[in-house]
């Protein structure tokens, strides 16, 4: 039995999702004539209380498009030092938009309104880049699935309004935050100018992300998506997966969170585990005590049992629970951990 805990992106469509995909009504989405894509975009826009939405093949392209919409070459965005847009999008901020990042030394991928305000360059000081955008990531990937305090997000919004900055949310795992914190899509839609959300992580779709915003932003985003090569034809098969996931596979995210907590509790009791970072959602980040074994040795021991996780560097290991991680796998994994 192979147990893959590298990421929540490794899932495969359920039988119900496959049925929905195979029965989807499709057209040519480049001409905006795919009824399933149109239905998904309308559904997600309404969920967030936004005027419009646009389907993308990847979360990175969704974020990069939003950054391009909100900035001009030479501008600067503010984000935490752990932010996905800075660490894991191939330098796209500079390559695609000609924009630099002002990094904030926050906590587990989150930052305060005071830190954001302190990072803003004086707009009249032409020697420094013009600050034009604040990017938030919820949950934080590198921060171990940490969820933001919504009141802090509201305080940052006030800073953005005060300084005329755009406000973008990388909501790749926002669904997990909503379940963990009991928050709503409408709350987030009212706060951010744009939100990118992934369907291919916790919701278990094979492909797809969505950008939401007002009509003017989405009109601009459509052109940028074309430039980046993101226009697809009969993409409604993928949209049908997204609709199915939102209707059938959203609430179950709490199961992933419960399993993650159980794994974390066990890890904390093991002598060879040095530290387990706080667990809020479906990501567990922990360190191996080098006096017992190296992180690489730990990964290899698991691999010998056909269990697969990923190292994050600097001695940190990562486990991500997901839709395809069954109770049978969970019990087996816990048993193997106890006996390593």
C-alpha contacts under 8 A as a table, 3 or more apart, distances in Angstrom:
res1	aa1	res2	aa2	distance
1	X	306	X	6.96
1	X	329	X	7.81
2	X	306	X	5.14
2	X	307	X	6.12
2	X	308	X	8.00
3	X	306	X	6.31
3	X	307	X	4.70
3	X	308	X	6.25
3	X	325	X	7.20
3	X	329	X	6.46
3	X	333	X	7.89
4	X	7	X	7.68
4	X	10	X	7.50
4	X	307	X	5.97
4	X	308	X	4.88
4	X	309	X	6.74
4	X	325	X	7.65
5	X	8	X	7.38
5	X	307	X	7.42
5	X	308	X	5.70
5	X	309	X	5.11
5	X	310	X	7.90
5	X	319	X	5.39
5	X	320	X	5.15
5	X	321	X	6.08
5	X	322	X	7.82
5	X	325	X	7.74
6	X	10	X	7.59
6	X	308	X	6.06
6	X	309	X	4.37
6	X	310	X	5.31
6	X	318	X	7.26
6	X	319	X	6.05
6	X	320	X	6.09
7	X	10	X	6.03
7	X	309	X	7.96
7	X	319	X	7.14
7	X	320	X	5.06
7	X	321	X	7.27
7	X	322	X	7.68
8	X	11	X	6.44
8	X	201	X	5.07
8	X	202	X	5.96
8	X	204	X	7.66
8	X	320	X	5.98
8	X	321	X	6.33
8	X	322	X	5.02
8	X	323	X	7.54
9	X	200	X	6.02
9	X	201	X	4.82
9	X	202	X	7.60
9	X	204	X	7.28
11	X	201	X	7.96
11	X	204	X	5.71
11	X	205	X	7.58
11	X	206	X	7.36
11	X	322	X	7.31
11	X	323	X	6.55
11	X	324	X	5.69
12	X	204	X	6.74
12	X	205	X	7.22
12	X	206	X	6.37
12	X	324	X	7.42
13	X	16	X	7.90
13	X	17	X	5.66
13	X	18	X	6.03
13	X	204	X	6.53
13	X	205	X	6.17
13	X	206	X	6.45
13	X	241	X	7.94
14	X	17	X	5.10
14	X	18	X	6.20
15	X	18	X	5.06
15	X	19	X	6.21
16	X	19	X	5.12
16	X	20	X	6.31
16	X	244	X	7.96
17	X	20	X	5.05
17	X	21	X	6.17
17	X	240	X	7.80
17	X	241	X	5.55
17	X	244	X	6.05
17	X	245	X	7.34
18	X	21	X	5.02
18	X	22	X	6.09
18	X	241	X	7.38
19	X	22	X	5.23
19	X	23	X	6.23
20	X	23	X	5.33
20	X	24	X	6.12
20	X	240	X	5.89
20	X	241	X	6.51
20	X	244	X	6.87
21	X	24	X	5.23
21	X	236	X	7.86
21	X	237	X	4.70
21	X	238	X	6.65
21	X	239	X	7.87
21	X	240	X	5.18
21	X	241	X	5.69
22	X	237	X	6.75
24	X	36	X	6.72
24	X	236	X	6.45
24	X	237	X	5.67
24	X	240	X	6.03
25	X	34	X	7.55
25	X	35	X	6.42
25	X	36	X	6.06
25	X	236	X	6.78
25	X	237	X	7.76
26	X	33	X	7.97
26	X	34	X	4.93
26	X	35	X	5.93
26	X	36	X	6.07
26	X	37	X	7.94
26	X	234	X	5.59
26	X	235	X	7.17
26	X	236	X	5.01
26	X	237	X	6.99
27	X	33	X	5.21
27	X	34	X	3.82
27	X	35	X	6.58
27	X	233	X	7.08
27	X	234	X	5.30
27	X	235	X	7.88
27	X	236	X	7.20
28	X	31	X	5.63
28	X	32	X	6.45
28	X	33	X	5.07
28	X	34	X	5.18
28	X	232	X	7.62
28	X	233	X	4.52
28	X	234	X	5.18
28	X	235	X	7.66
29	X	32	X	4.29
29	X	33	X	5.11
29	X	34	X	4.78
29	X	37	X	7.07
29	X	231	X	7.45
29	X	232	X	6.14
29	X	233	X	4.98
29	X	234	X	6.24
29	X	235	X	6.67
29	X	236	X	7.86
30	X	33	X	7.35
30	X	231	X	5.68
30	X	232	X	6.03
30	X	233	X	5.79
31	X	34	X	7.94
32	X	38	X	7.37
33	X	38	X	7.74
34	X	37	X	5.43
34	X	38	X	6.23
34	X	233	X	7.98
34	X	234	X	6.65
34	X	235	X	7.36
34	X	236	X	6.06
35	X	38	X	5.01
35	X	39	X	6.04
35	X	236	X	7.09
36	X	39	X	5.01
36	X	40	X	6.20
36	X	236	X	4.69
36	X	237	X	7.49
36	X	239	X	5.80
36	X	240	X	6.17
37	X	40	X	5.14
37	X	41	X	6.14
37	X	55	X	7.16
37	X	235	X	6.81
37	X	236	X	5.03
37	X	239	X	5.22
37	X	240	X	7.70
38	X	41	X	5.20
38	X	42	X	6.13
39	X	42	X	5.18
39	X	43	X	6.03
40	X	43	X	5.01
40	X	44	X	6.15
40	X	239	X	5.97
40	X	240	X	7.54
40	X	242	X	7.08
40	X	243	X	6.03
41	X	44	X	5.34
41	X	45	X	6.05
41	X	52	X	7.07
41	X	53	X	4.95
41	X	54	X	5.87
41	X	55	X	6.58
41	X	210	X	7.46
42	X	45	X	5.16
42	X	46	X	6.12
42	X	52	X	6.81
42	X	53	X	6.72
43	X	46	X	5.30
43	X	47	X	6.21
44	X	47	X	4.95
44	X	48	X	6.45
44	X	53	X	6.80
44	X	210	X	7.78
44	X	212	X	7.57
45	X	48	X	5.41
45	X	49	X	6.00
45	X	50	X	4.88
45	X	51	X	6.15
45	X	52	X	5.24
45	X	53	X	5.29
45	X	212	X	5.98
45	X	213	X	7.76
46	X	49	X	4.83
46	X	50	X	6.06
46	X	51	X	7.51
47	X	50	X	7.75
47	X	185	X	6.04
47	X	186	X	6.50
48	X	185	X	4.89
48	X	186	X	4.61
48	X	187	X	7.66
48	X	188	X	6.89
48	X	189	X	4.53
48	X	190	X	7.55
48	X	212	X	7.71
49	X	185	X	7.91
49	X	186	X	5.67
49	X	189	X	5.76
49	X	190	X	7.05
50	X	53	X	7.63
50	X	189	X	6.35
50	X	190	X	7.98
50	X	212	X	6.41
50	X	213	X	5.61
50	X	214	X	6.04
51	X	212	X	7.79
51	X	213	X	6.33
51	X	214	X	4.83
51	X	215	X	5.67
52	X	212	X	5.90
52	X	213	X	5.79
52	X	214	X	5.70
52	X	215	X	5.46
52	X	218	X	6.42
53	X	210	X	6.55
53	X	211	X	5.43
53	X	212	X	4.26
53	X	213	X	6.36
53	X	218	X	6.43
54	X	210	X	5.50
54	X	211	X	5.23
54	X	212	X	6.58
54	X	218	X	6.64
54	X	221	X	7.78
54	X	222	X	7.29
55	X	208	X	6.97
55	X	209	X	5.96
55	X	210	X	4.54
55	X	211	X	6.60
56	X	59	X	7.27
56	X	61	X	6.92
56	X	62	X	6.16
56	X	208	X	5.74
56	X	209	X	5.13
56	X	210	X	5.76
56	X	211	X	7.57
56	X	225	X	7.68
56	X	230	X	6.41
56	X	231	X	7.93
57	X	61	X	7.35
57	X	207	X	6.14
57	X	208	X	4.65
57	X	209	X	6.17
57	X	230	X	6.49
58	X	61	X	5.37
58	X	62	X	6.38
58	X	198	X	7.71
58	X	207	X	7.01
58	X	208	X	5.48
58	X	209	X	5.56
59	X	62	X	4.92
59	X	63	X	6.22
59	X	172	X	6.76
59	X	196	X	6.96
59	X	197	X	7.09
59	X	198	X	5.90
59	X	208	X	7.22
59	X	209	X	5.30
59	X	210	X	7.77
60	X	63	X	5.21
60	X	64	X	6.03
60	X	85	X	7.69
60	X	89	X	6.10
61	X	64	X	5.01
61	X	65	X	5.96
61	X	225	X	7.62
61	X	228	X	7.68
61	X	230	X	7.73
62	X	65	X	5.25
62	X	66	X	6.36
62	X	196	X	5.96
62	X	209	X	6.79
62	X	210	X	6.87
62	X	211	X	6.10
63	X	66	X	5.15
63	X	67	X	6.25
63	X	85	X	7.18
63	X	170	X	6.52
63	X	196	X	6.24
64	X	67	X	5.13
64	X	68	X	6.18
64	X	85	X	7.84
64	X	92	X	6.68
64	X	93	X	6.67
64	X	96	X	7.26
64	X	97	X	7.97
65	X	68	X	5.03
65	X	69	X	6.18
65	X	221	X	6.08
65	X	224	X	6.13
65	X	225	X	6.63
66	X	69	X	5.08
66	X	70	X	6.32
66	X	168	X	7.31
66	X	194	X	6.90
66	X	211	X	7.79
66	X	221	X	7.01
67	X	70	X	5.28
67	X	71	X	6.13
67	X	93	X	7.30
67	X	97	X	7.18
67	X	133	X	7.82
67	X	168	X	7.91
68	X	71	X	5.48
68	X	72	X	7.20
68	X	96	X	7.25
68	X	97	X	5.36
68	X	224	X	7.70
69	X	217	X	6.90
69	X	220	X	6.59
69	X	221	X	6.53
69	X	224	X	7.96
70	X	132	X	7.26
70	X	133	X	6.71
70	X	166	X	6.38
71	X	75	X	6.25
71	X	76	X	7.94
71	X	97	X	7.30
71	X	99	X	7.51
71	X	132	X	6.22
71	X	133	X	7.06
72	X	75	X	5.66
72	X	97	X	6.87
72	X	98	X	7.36
72	X	99	X	7.30
73	X	97	X	5.72
73	X	98	X	4.36
73	X	99	X	5.55
74	X	98	X	5.78
74	X	99	X	5.36
74	X	100	X	7.26
74	X	129	X	6.06
74	X	130	X	7.17
75	X	98	X	7.46
75	X	99	X	5.13
75	X	100	X	6.64
75	X	129	X	5.22
75	X	130	X	4.74
75	X	131	X	5.83
75	X	132	X	6.35
76	X	99	X	5.35
76	X	100	X	4.75
76	X	101	X	5.54
76	X	102	X	6.65
76	X	129	X	5.62
76	X	130	X	5.75
76	X	131	X	4.70
76	X	132	X	6.17
76	X	133	X	7.06
77	X	99	X	7.15
77	X	100	X	6.41
77	X	101	X	5.04
77	X	102	X	6.07
77	X	131	X	5.82
77	X	132	X	6.01
77	X	133	X	4.67
77	X	134	X	5.58
77	X	135	X	7.00
78	X	101	X	5.81
78	X	102	X	4.82
78	X	103	X	6.16
78	X	104	X	7.25
78	X	116	X	7.04
78	X	119	X	7.05
78	X	120	X	7.69
78	X	131	X	7.47
78	X	133	X	6.33
78	X	134	X	4.77
78	X	135	X	6.17
79	X	83	X	6.21
79	X	86	X	7.91
79	X	101	X	6.85
79	X	102	X	6.43
79	X	103	X	5.42
79	X	104	X	6.06
79	X	134	X	6.16
79	X	135	X	5.21
79	X	136	X	6.44
80	X	83	X	5.28
80	X	103	X	5.31
80	X	104	X	4.56
80	X	105	X	6.22
80	X	106	X	5.95
80	X	109	X	5.66
80	X	110	X	6.34
80	X	111	X	6.41
80	X	136	X	7.66
81	X	86	X	7.44
81	X	103	X	4.91
81	X	104	X	5.54
81	X	105	X	5.87
81	X	106	X	7.11
81	X	109	X	6.88
82	X	86	X	7.44
82	X	87	X	6.76
82	X	108	X	7.36
82	X	109	X	5.02
82	X	140	X	7.74
82	X	141	X	7.95
82	X	142	X	5.76
82	X	143	X	6.79
83	X	86	X	5.46
83	X	87	X	6.19
83	X	109	X	6.36
83	X	136	X	7.52
83	X	137	X	6.38
83	X	140	X	7.32
83	X	141	X	7.87
83	X	142	X	7.44
84	X	87	X	5.11
84	X	88	X	5.07
84	X	89	X	6.65
84	X	137	X	7.22
84	X	141	X	7.16
84	X	142	X	7.70
85	X	88	X	6.13
85	X	89	X	5.50
85	X	92	X	7.79
85	X	93	X	7.10
86	X	89	X	6.54
86	X	91	X	6.81
86	X	93	X	7.30
86	X	101	X	7.15
87	X	90	X	7.44
87	X	91	X	7.70
88	X	91	X	7.71
89	X	92	X	5.69
89	X	93	X	7.83
91	X	94	X	5.82
91	X	95	X	6.16
92	X	95	X	4.73
92	X	96	X	5.27
92	X	97	X	7.37
93	X	96	X	5.77
93	X	97	X	5.57
93	X	98	X	6.60
93	X	99	X	5.64
93	X	100	X	6.78
93	X	101	X	7.84
94	X	97	X	5.49
94	X	98	X	4.31
94	X	99	X	4.81
94	X	100	X	6.00
95	X	98	X	5.87
100	X	129	X	7.98
102	X	119	X	6.89
104	X	111	X	6.98
104	X	115	X	6.87
104	X	116	X	7.40
104	X	119	X	7.34
105	X	111	X	7.43
106	X	109	X	6.01
106	X	110	X	5.37
106	X	111	X	4.54
106	X	112	X	7.46
107	X	110	X	5.17
107	X	111	X	6.30
107	X	143	X	7.89
108	X	140	X	7.20
108	X	142	X	7.35
108	X	143	X	4.11
108	X	144	X	7.19
108	X	146	X	6.69
109	X	137	X	7.50
109	X	140	X	5.54
109	X	141	X	7.88
109	X	142	X	6.88
109	X	143	X	5.01
109	X	146	X	7.51
110	X	136	X	7.80
110	X	137	X	7.87
110	X	140	X	7.52
110	X	148	X	6.51
111	X	115	X	6.41
111	X	116	X	7.19
112	X	115	X	5.16
112	X	116	X	6.36
112	X	152	X	6.43
112	X	156	X	7.17
113	X	116	X	5.04
113	X	117	X	6.15
113	X	152	X	6.64
113	X	153	X	7.73
113	X	155	X	5.72
113	X	156	X	4.55
113	X	159	X	6.75
114	X	117	X	5.19
114	X	118	X	6.15
115	X	118	X	5.12
115	X	119	X	6.30
116	X	119	X	5.19
116	X	120	X	6.74
116	X	134	X	7.98
116	X	156	X	7.12
116	X	159	X	7.67
117	X	120	X	5.50
117	X	159	X	6.39
120	X	131	X	5.91
121	X	125	X	7.54
121	X	128	X	6.69
121	X	129	X	7.01
121	X	130	X	6.46
121	X	131	X	5.88
122	X	125	X	5.39
122	X	128	X	7.93
122	X	130	X	7.71
123	X	126	X	7.20
123	X	130	X	5.96
123	X	131	X	7.27
125	X	128	X	6.20
126	X	129	X	7.04
126	X	130	X	7.57
131	X	165	X	7.37
132	X	164	X	7.51
132	X	165	X	4.94
132	X	166	X	6.24
133	X	165	X	5.11
133	X	166	X	4.61
133	X	167	X	5.91
133	X	168	X	7.38
134	X	160	X	7.52
134	X	165	X	6.86
134	X	166	X	6.27
134	X	167	X	5.09
134	X	168	X	6.26
135	X	167	X	6.24
135	X	168	X	4.93
135	X	169	X	5.88
135	X	170	X	7.07
136	X	167	X	7.89
136	X	168	X	6.30
136	X	169	X	4.84
136	X	170	X	5.92
137	X	140	X	5.46
137	X	141	X	7.96
137	X	169	X	5.84
137	X	170	X	4.61
137	X	171	X	5.98
137	X	172	X	7.63
138	X	145	X	7.92
138	X	146	X	7.39
138	X	147	X	5.92
138	X	148	X	6.37
138	X	169	X	7.27
138	X	170	X	6.47
138	X	171	X	5.31
138	X	172	X	7.15
138	X	173	X	6.29
138	X	174	X	5.48
138	X	177	X	6.83
139	X	145	X	5.06
139	X	146	X	5.31
139	X	147	X	4.92
139	X	148	X	7.06
139	X	171	X	6.97
139	X	172	X	7.42
139	X	173	X	5.38
139	X	174	X	5.83
139	X	176	X	7.14
139	X	177	X	5.92
140	X	143	X	4.92
140	X	144	X	6.26
140	X	145	X	4.99
140	X	146	X	5.27
140	X	147	X	6.81
140	X	173	X	7.95
141	X	144	X	5.51
141	X	145	X	5.39
141	X	146	X	7.64
141	X	283	X	7.86
142	X	145	X	7.44
143	X	146	X	5.80
144	X	277	X	7.24
144	X	278	X	7.71
144	X	279	X	7.06
144	X	283	X	5.33
144	X	284	X	5.98
144	X	285	X	5.64
145	X	279	X	7.08
145	X	280	X	6.31
145	X	281	X	5.56
145	X	282	X	6.47
145	X	283	X	5.11
145	X	284	X	7.60
146	X	278	X	7.98
146	X	279	X	7.23
146	X	280	X	5.85
146	X	281	X	7.07
147	X	177	X	5.69
147	X	181	X	7.82
147	X	280	X	6.95
147	X	281	X	7.94
148	X	152	X	7.43
148	X	153	X	7.27
149	X	152	X	5.37
149	X	153	X	6.63
150	X	153	X	4.96
150	X	154	X	6.32
151	X	154	X	4.97
151	X	155	X	6.30
152	X	155	X	4.94
152	X	156	X	6.23
153	X	156	X	5.07
153	X	157	X	6.23
154	X	157	X	4.98
154	X	158	X	6.55
154	X	191	X	7.07
155	X	158	X	5.21
155	X	159	X	6.62
156	X	159	X	4.99
156	X	160	X	6.29
157	X	160	X	4.99
157	X	161	X	6.21
157	X	167	X	7.17
157	X	191	X	6.92
157	X	192	X	7.76
158	X	161	X	5.09
158	X	162	X	6.07
159	X	162	X	5.06
159	X	163	X	6.25
160	X	163	X	5.28
160	X	164	X	5.63
160	X	165	X	4.59
160	X	166	X	6.52
160	X	167	X	6.82
161	X	164	X	5.01
161	X	165	X	6.31
162	X	165	X	7.91
166	X	193	X	6.53
167	X	192	X	5.41
167	X	193	X	5.39
167	X	194	X	6.84
168	X	192	X	5.86
168	X	193	X	5.95
168	X	194	X	4.95
168	X	195	X	5.86
169	X	192	X	6.60
169	X	194	X	6.34
169	X	195	X	4.68
169	X	196	X	6.34
170	X	195	X	6.11
170	X	196	X	5.23
170	X	197	X	6.85
171	X	174	X	4.45
171	X	175	X	7.76
171	X	195	X	6.30
171	X	196	X	5.33
171	X	197	X	4.71
171	X	198	X	7.00
172	X	175	X	7.96
172	X	196	X	6.65
172	X	197	X	4.84
172	X	198	X	4.68
172	X	201	X	7.45
173	X	176	X	5.47
173	X	177	X	6.85
173	X	197	X	7.14
173	X	198	X	6.78
173	X	201	X	7.01
173	X	202	X	6.84
174	X	177	X	5.00
174	X	178	X	6.19
174	X	197	X	6.81
175	X	178	X	5.14
175	X	179	X	6.41
175	X	202	X	7.25
175	X	203	X	7.97
175	X	250	X	7.29
175	X	253	X	7.96
176	X	179	X	5.29
176	X	180	X	6.09
176	X	202	X	7.09
176	X	253	X	6.43
176	X	254	X	7.90
176	X	281	X	6.23
176	X	282	X	7.57
177	X	180	X	5.05
177	X	181	X	5.85
177	X	182	X	7.94
177	X	183	X	7.64
177	X	281	X	7.13
178	X	181	X	5.42
178	X	182	X	5.46
178	X	183	X	4.74
178	X	184	X	6.11
178	X	185	X	7.52
179	X	182	X	5.33
179	X	183	X	6.99
179	X	251	X	7.15
179	X	253	X	6.95
179	X	254	X	6.52
180	X	254	X	7.18
180	X	257	X	7.85
180	X	280	X	6.98
180	X	281	X	6.46
183	X	187	X	7.16
184	X	187	X	5.38
184	X	188	X	6.92
185	X	188	X	5.30
185	X	189	X	6.08
186	X	189	X	4.96
186	X	190	X	6.13
187	X	190	X	5.44
187	X	191	X	6.60
188	X	191	X	5.13
188	X	192	X	6.29
189	X	192	X	5.80
189	X	193	X	7.74
189	X	194	X	7.94
189	X	195	X	7.52
192	X	195	X	6.60
193	X	213	X	5.94
193	X	214	X	7.64
194	X	211	X	6.82
194	X	212	X	5.57
194	X	213	X	4.80
195	X	211	X	5.66
195	X	212	X	5.40
195	X	213	X	6.97
196	X	209	X	6.86
196	X	210	X	5.64
196	X	211	X	4.46
196	X	212	X	6.60
197	X	209	X	5.49
197	X	210	X	5.37
197	X	211	X	6.54
198	X	201	X	6.26
198	X	208	X	6.30
198	X	209	X	4.22
198	X	210	X	6.53
199	X	202	X	7.15
199	X	203	X	5.47
199	X	204	X	6.71
199	X	205	X	5.51
199	X	207	X	6.96
199	X	208	X	5.45
199	X	209	X	5.43
199	X	210	X	7.79
199	X	242	X	6.09
199	X	245	X	7.66
200	X	203	X	6.10
200	X	204	X	5.26
200	X	205	X	4.32
200	X	206	X	5.53
200	X	207	X	5.30
200	X	208	X	5.83
200	X	209	X	7.20
201	X	204	X	5.60
201	X	205	X	7.05
202	X	250	X	7.94
202	X	253	X	6.80
202	X	322	X	6.31
202	X	323	X	7.04
203	X	245	X	5.59
203	X	246	X	7.14
203	X	249	X	5.78
203	X	250	X	6.09
203	X	253	X	7.84
203	X	323	X	7.65
204	X	245	X	6.92
204	X	249	X	7.61
204	X	322	X	7.98
204	X	323	X	6.43
205	X	208	X	7.13
205	X	238	X	7.85
205	X	241	X	5.90
205	X	242	X	6.26
205	X	245	X	6.87
206	X	238	X	7.56
206	X	241	X	7.79
207	X	238	X	6.54
208	X	238	X	7.03
208	X	239	X	7.76
208	X	242	X	7.59
211	X	218	X	7.81
212	X	218	X	7.22
213	X	217	X	5.98
213	X	218	X	6.13
214	X	217	X	5.44
214	X	218	X	6.29
215	X	218	X	5.20
215	X	219	X	6.01
216	X	219	X	5.03
216	X	220	X	6.36
217	X	220	X	5.22
217	X	221	X	6.06
218	X	221	X	4.70
218	X	222	X	6.08
219	X	222	X	5.32
219	X	223	X	6.98
220	X	223	X	5.45
220	X	224	X	6.51
221	X	224	X	5.01
221	X	225	X	5.95
222	X	225	X	5.13
222	X	226	X	6.37
223	X	226	X	5.16
223	X	227	X	6.39
224	X	227	X	4.97
224	X	228	X	6.18
225	X	228	X	5.13
225	X	229	X	6.26
225	X	230	X	5.00
225	X	231	X	6.39
226	X	229	X	5.11
226	X	230	X	5.51
226	X	231	X	5.30
227	X	230	X	7.51
232	X	235	X	5.91
234	X	237	X	6.98
235	X	238	X	5.46
235	X	239	X	6.51
236	X	239	X	4.67
236	X	240	X	5.99
237	X	240	X	5.29
237	X	241	X	6.73
238	X	241	X	5.17
238	X	242	X	6.56
239	X	242	X	4.94
239	X	243	X	6.29
240	X	243	X	5.12
240	X	244	X	6.13
241	X	244	X	5.14
241	X	245	X	6.09
242	X	245	X	5.06
242	X	246	X	6.19
243	X	246	X	5.27
243	X	247	X	6.23
244	X	247	X	5.20
244	X	248	X	5.81
244	X	249	X	7.46
245	X	248	X	5.18
245	X	249	X	4.70
245	X	250	X	6.48
246	X	249	X	5.98
246	X	250	X	5.52
247	X	250	X	6.83
248	X	251	X	7.61
249	X	252	X	5.77
249	X	253	X	7.43
250	X	253	X	5.97
251	X	254	X	6.58
252	X	255	X	5.57
252	X	256	X	7.47
253	X	256	X	5.26
253	X	257	X	6.58
253	X	322	X	7.89
253	X	323	X	7.88
254	X	257	X	5.01
254	X	258	X	6.20
255	X	258	X	5.11
255	X	259	X	6.29
256	X	259	X	5.26
256	X	260	X	6.16
256	X	281	X	7.45
256	X	282	X	5.55
256	X	321	X	5.39
256	X	322	X	5.60
256	X	323	X	7.19
257	X	260	X	5.06
257	X	261	X	6.28
257	X	280	X	7.15
257	X	281	X	4.73
257	X	282	X	4.73
257	X	321	X	7.51
258	X	261	X	5.21
258	X	262	X	6.35
259	X	262	X	5.05
259	X	263	X	6.22
259	X	282	X	7.79
259	X	321	X	7.02
259	X	330	X	7.35
260	X	263	X	5.14
260	X	264	X	6.12
260	X	279	X	7.32
260	X	281	X	7.12
260	X	282	X	5.38
260	X	283	X	6.67
260	X	284	X	6.54
260	X	320	X	7.47
260	X	321	X	6.18
261	X	264	X	4.99
261	X	265	X	6.08
261	X	279	X	6.34
261	X	280	X	7.84
262	X	265	X	5.14
262	X	266	X	6.35
263	X	266	X	5.25
263	X	267	X	6.19
263	X	334	X	6.87
264	X	267	X	5.04
264	X	268	X	6.21
264	X	276	X	6.73
264	X	279	X	7.23
264	X	284	X	6.61
265	X	268	X	5.29
265	X	269	X	6.74
266	X	269	X	5.27
266	X	270	X	6.73
266	X	334	X	7.48
266	X	338	X	7.81
267	X	270	X	5.33
267	X	273	X	6.31
267	X	276	X	7.11
267	X	337	X	7.90
268	X	273	X	6.54
268	X	274	X	7.97
268	X	275	X	6.96
268	X	276	X	6.23
269	X	273	X	7.83
270	X	273	X	5.60
270	X	338	X	7.49
271	X	274	X	7.54
272	X	288	X	5.90
272	X	289	X	5.18
272	X	290	X	7.89
272	X	291	X	7.83
272	X	292	X	5.61
272	X	293	X	7.31
273	X	276	X	7.53
273	X	286	X	7.36
273	X	287	X	6.02
273	X	288	X	4.54
273	X	289	X	5.38
274	X	286	X	7.53
274	X	287	X	5.38
274	X	288	X	5.20
274	X	289	X	4.66
275	X	286	X	5.48
275	X	287	X	5.20
275	X	288	X	7.24
276	X	284	X	7.44
276	X	285	X	6.17
276	X	286	X	4.25
276	X	287	X	6.56
277	X	284	X	7.07
277	X	285	X	5.69
277	X	286	X	5.90
278	X	284	X	7.93
279	X	282	X	7.54
279	X	283	X	6.83
279	X	284	X	6.15
280	X	283	X	7.75
282	X	320	X	5.65
282	X	321	X	5.32
282	X	322	X	7.31
283	X	318	X	7.04
283	X	319	X	5.88
283	X	320	X	4.62
283	X	321	X	6.71
284	X	318	X	5.62
284	X	319	X	5.06
284	X	320	X	6.32
285	X	316	X	6.51
285	X	317	X	5.62
285	X	318	X	4.62
285	X	319	X	6.59
286	X	316	X	5.60
286	X	317	X	5.40
286	X	318	X	6.64
287	X	295	X	7.46
287	X	315	X	5.88
287	X	316	X	4.82
287	X	317	X	6.09
288	X	292	X	7.92
288	X	293	X	7.12
288	X	294	X	6.62
288	X	295	X	5.65
288	X	298	X	7.70
288	X	315	X	7.01
288	X	316	X	7.43
288	X	317	X	7.85
289	X	292	X	5.76
289	X	293	X	6.56
289	X	294	X	7.20
290	X	293	X	4.95
290	X	294	X	5.01
290	X	295	X	7.40
291	X	294	X	7.88
293	X	297	X	6.08
293	X	298	X	6.72
294	X	297	X	5.11
294	X	298	X	6.38
295	X	298	X	5.09
295	X	299	X	6.32
295	X	311	X	7.56
295	X	315	X	6.07
295	X	316	X	7.43
295	X	317	X	7.16
296	X	299	X	5.12
296	X	300	X	6.21
296	X	311	X	7.80
297	X	300	X	5.04
297	X	301	X	6.12
298	X	301	X	5.09
298	X	302	X	6.38
299	X	302	X	5.24
299	X	303	X	6.14
299	X	308	X	7.38
299	X	309	X	6.74
299	X	310	X	7.50
299	X	311	X	7.77
300	X	303	X	4.82
300	X	304	X	6.15
301	X	304	X	5.19
301	X	305	X	6.82
301	X	340	X	7.84
302	X	305	X	5.15
302	X	306	X	6.47
302	X	307	X	5.00
302	X	308	X	6.50
302	X	309	X	7.93
303	X	306	X	4.75
303	X	307	X	4.93
303	X	308	X	5.59
304	X	307	X	7.28
307	X	333	X	7.74
309	X	317	X	7.50
309	X	318	X	6.34
309	X	319	X	5.70
310	X	317	X	6.01
310	X	318	X	5.47
310	X	319	X	6.97
311	X	315	X	7.51
311	X	316	X	6.02
311	X	317	X	4.38
311	X	318	X	6.01
312	X	315	X	7.27
312	X	316	X	5.31
312	X	317	X	5.59
312	X	318	X	6.59
313	X	316	X	5.63
313	X	317	X	7.56
321	X	325	X	6.32
322	X	325	X	5.48
323	X	326	X	7.46
325	X	329	X	6.12
325	X	330	X	6.82
326	X	329	X	5.12
326	X	330	X	6.11
327	X	330	X	4.77
327	X	331	X	6.08
328	X	331	X	5.36
328	X	332	X	6.24
329	X	332	X	5.08
329	X	333	X	5.98
330	X	333	X	5.14
330	X	334	X	6.20
331	X	334	X	5.27
331	X	335	X	6.22
332	X	335	X	5.14
332	X	336	X	6.23
333	X	336	X	5.16
333	X	337	X	6.14
334	X	337	X	5.15
334	X	338	X	6.30
335	X	338	X	5.25
335	X	339	X	6.51
336	X	339	X	5.19
336	X	340	X	6.18
337	X	340	X	5.39
